[in-house]
Amino acid sequence: MQHRPREYAFWSIGMLIVLLFALLPVIWIVMVSLKPPNQITTGPGISFSDAFFPQDITFKNYETLFEGGIDQSPFIKPLINSIGIALITTLVAIVLASFAAYAIARLNFPGKTLILAGALAIAMFPAISTVGPLFDMWRSIGLYDTWPGLIIPYLTFSLPLAIYTLVAFFREIPWDLEQAAQVDGATPFQAFRKVIVPLAAPGVFTAAILVFIFAWNDFLFAISLTSSDASRTVPASLAFFTGESQFTQPTGNIMAAAAIVTVPIIIFVLIFQRRIVAGLTAGAVKG
Amino acid sequence: MSQIVLNDITKRYADGFEAVKDMNLEIQDGEFMILVGPSGCGKSTALRMIAGLEDISGGELRIGDDVVNQLAPKDRDIAMVFQNYALYPHMTVRENMAFPLKLAGVDKETIDSKVGEAARILDLDQHLDRKPANLSGGQRQRVAMGRAIVRDPKAFLMDEPLSNLDAKLRVQMRTEVARIQNELGTTTVYVTHDQTEAMTLGDRVAVMRAGVLQQVGSPAELYSDPVNLFVAGFIGSPAMNFMPAQLDGDTAKLPIGEVSLSPEARAGAGGGGGRQVIAGLRPESFEDAALVGEARSRGTTFRAKIDLVESMGSELYAYFSTEGGIESEELAELAADSGMEETPTSGQHTVVARLDAASKVKRGEEAELWVDSTTLHLFDPSSGRSLAQA
């Protein structure tokens, strides 16, 4: 297909607008995080560029986040909690979901539709309505303010998502490949691990990204089911930042923390996005 | 290498449908056996039961000396080539071919030498490090073959391995398959719906219809002595011509004229006067009467208006019509399979004659044709069975 210059310009402008719309808040957060406290709030009569861009760039906001090492810093513990909880959730969800999705895509068993429908129902269930009961239950069985206390509800809501994504991907893989593996001498598990999993990799990574982002971004469970830095994640801990005095807002610190927490997501997506290449199954079968 | 024995093998699905009914077949060690039949006849199901990809509902399957009904595919020591090749797209050609050996725990040196040897046999040496996606159809097909032969299994199972190739490549690969099987001497079961493939490749051919084995025999046997209408109509290209016939002592009255019966045919027909049968004549039973020499006495001459002449260079196909079609479930199924049922026939029946290239018959003109009556096949109209087999 030929791209005419006008068409090219049209799409370029369109993409620029979308990019700006999506990234402007992020850029703004980064700008604010680089400002000294006295420049964060500005009065009228200042030009847009003066208000948007920091006049004096400072990394003080970032430094205070990490001041005092792991015990004193308001940010390091939550960051570790966030990374740990999100990664464990992702790992467990992907392993469980790929087994479930494989069975759903490949086998005929009674109650198959029930499982899929149930998963969908859970995914649509409003999270807020589970928070109250969970709070009570977790306190009585000792899961309150622990990592598992957050990982379990995250799994509840991310598993349906992961199962649905993976079922769609598994269905795309030709049945014959697995049968070929079995005839070639593979056990069902070997056929799954050596043939199906590598081919489903794009689907697995897609599901992994979705689950990770869900767990990473969650605020509702994090604020409700934690009470200390023992398990509080970054989104929840931002609300507990304190300013230099009780009269200053910790806006700069919050912005710095917000800028930092976007970084793992970007890294995560960049790593896995390279694996999400279309047409991985090309050449397997004719037709 | 070993023989495969199917003993009353039956496949019944949960809904009661029987895809394969009481199939008995003995495939000898090193034999190239072809399962052939129209689509839906159960030939692929039978193959998949041998492979272990499909449960066996009844009967006994033996590979070598062992009953393998309950064995998983991996424990049956067979290799299969799939219709769509089923190559592992994330592995290179080398890894694809090495995969079964790796699973079997063979050491690396042996793997390398066996893959190298298979690649040499199949002419894949230059492609070993490429991925299947970058290969042509014929190359992919060869990789699939390679994956089967590296393991030196008890048997090869091939499920229409050539049907995805274009016509020219198919003929080329057909000889290739025959050569490889011959070289390795491994028992092979080959499924196809293409009777040409069946005739050219197999030591023996098993014709199936609607889950029932019709006839097993060498290609020549099937061609010259089909046991029923179905086999007669399925084997041979162009197909055998069928027309109604009335037996009358030593002769049979056909729409094209009266044909005297050979002694064998007379014995089979039981001499029943006035009996209605179906007569079958292969296209090569006809000849331009002008070109027939002393053989003339063996047959009958008749006149027919030629509707169409197709020249193949080495021979001519002349088409002409006769009155009176025949009703037969088996023939209807064959017609349906070849897509012929859509063709309007308006009570007339088209007959194909294969004539010598020197023939002067012209389209639209009447010609005098000769038919060799010794090659006449007679079938019972109700059972479809050949009367020669009675």
Interface residues (C-beta under 8 A of the other chain):
Chain A: P174 D176 L177 Q179 A180 A181 Q182 V183 D184 G185 A186 T187 Q190 K194 V195 P198 L199 G279 L280 T281 A282 G283 A284 V285 K286 G287
Chain B: A51 G52 L53 A72 P73 K74 I78 A79 M80 F82 N84 Y85 A86 L87 Y88 P89 H90 F99 P100 L103 A104 K131 P132 A133 N134 L135 G137 R140 R147 R151 L157 N164
